[in-house]
Amino acid sequence: MNKPKILLIDDNEAFLELLLSLSRTQGLDMVPLTSAKKTLDVLNKEPADLIISDVQMPEMTGTELFSRVQDLYPDIPVILITAFGSTEEAIQAVKQGAFHYFEKPINDKLDLFWTTVREALAKREMLKELASLRRERSLRIKMPVTIIGQSEEIKKVIRSIEEVAALPVTVLICGETGTGKELVARAIHNLSDRRDKPFFAVNCNEFAAGVLESELFGHEKGAFTGAVDRKMGLFDVVHQGILFLDEIAEAPPFFQSKLLRVVETKTFMRVGGTSPIYSEFRLLVATNRNLEEEIASGRFRQDLFYRLSIYPIEIPPLRNRREDIPLIAEFYLRRFSEAYRRPIAGISANAMLSLRQYDWPGNVRELINVIERAVITCQDDLITTKHLPFGTRECEKISDLNLRDVERFFIDLALRRTQNNKSKAAELLGISRKTLAEKVKSYRIEELRN
């Protein structure tokens, strides 16, 4: 692996020589430059992995260089070194996205300096890997985030996603477990102007309180037992991207308090740290709980709720949009049939009716699991009720259905099976094409699909 390319800029040649000598002891190579303008010329010919620049220089200052680099090469981290009188400029630059700053002399903080250099290089490597993955994805047909359904309930969710995606606001996504909250968050990311920036998802219920804080805020060396090195948190690496916090109601009270400050100021401090760090990211959160009830019980901060619920999106449970069940089932049937190389033609009418009548406490996630298991166990060309974990007992609820609903369901199913060929669909149903056309118009089947 090639060594990273580090540009070191300072008009003080003695300081350049000192840092060059010290960098060799760290196994690092630096390219010395005496002006910011020369740096831009070098970058124009070949990109760098890190820029370390003095602030006070003639012609162009280090902070002006940072602004140009941020515009032209936003993925290259910049560390600023300040002398007396220019610290405030460096602090403002860090708030605007510079990686870190150090005050001269740095002799008494060399360990921290080299740790910071390696962290900046690690971040640069991560961003290069993300860019590589994005390029690879662009070379093949991309499957967009797919929210499947034709019900009015799910159409409302899709309209909300399209309305809010381009806006830099926090979104609160509510819904039962398994309804697809992360899918909605990823759809927002894909439609936003941050689609080419990082997307990180964190489930607040998967970490102990201290671990969650360290994962998001990072920590300084020695902040607690076991913190042998400084660690960058997700608030660091998600800069300019989107962070999705799932199960936000499970976050402990002290974490809620710290998160409120991050939401309000976009600044944070690592655990054990003393310097504020600025990160320009967009926050999406989700919960399967009623946050107003959590506030009433004292388990969730009301002020945080107001900051998070600027734009709420409510995802309906699957039992409230049963007309979407056949669409979802057939979509994942095709996907799993291809993945497991099973030539399964479809789902029997009785099995589909059973799927449609089941209450799905685990929502879409449970439905996907049921279809996957059915594909694995099916040795025939058609999935039937024997391949479903709840068997045929749900079909006994047919009396709960309106006759028109049953007829609409089977007409819609026949049309899908025949790729909307009305002659073939009528033949499957045992009715004339004219009768089928009348019923399609009466039930507004084609209109509801659009």
Secondary structure, DSSP 4 states (H G I P E B T S, - for coil): -PPP-EEEE-S-HHHHHHHHHHHHHTT--EEEES-HHHHHHHHHHS--SEEEEES--SSS-HHHHHHHHHHH-TTS-EEEEE-TT-HHHHHHHHHTT--EEEESP-GGGHHHHHHHHHHHHHHHHHHHHHHHHHHHHHTS----------SHHHHHHHHHHHHHTTS---EEEE--TTS-HHHHHHHHHHHSTTTTS-EEEEEGGGS-HHHHHHHHHEE-TTSSTT--S-EE-HHHHTTTSEEEEESGGGS-HHHHHHHHHHHHHSEE--BT--S-EE---EEEEEESS-HHHHHHTTSS-HHHHHHH-SEEEEPPPGGG-GGGHHHHHHHHHHHHHHHTT----EE-HHHHHHHHHS--TTHHHHHHHHHHHHHHH--SSEE-GGGSTTTTGGGGGGGGS-HHHHHHHHHHHHHHHTTT-HHHHHHHHTS-HHHHHHHHHHTTHHHHH-
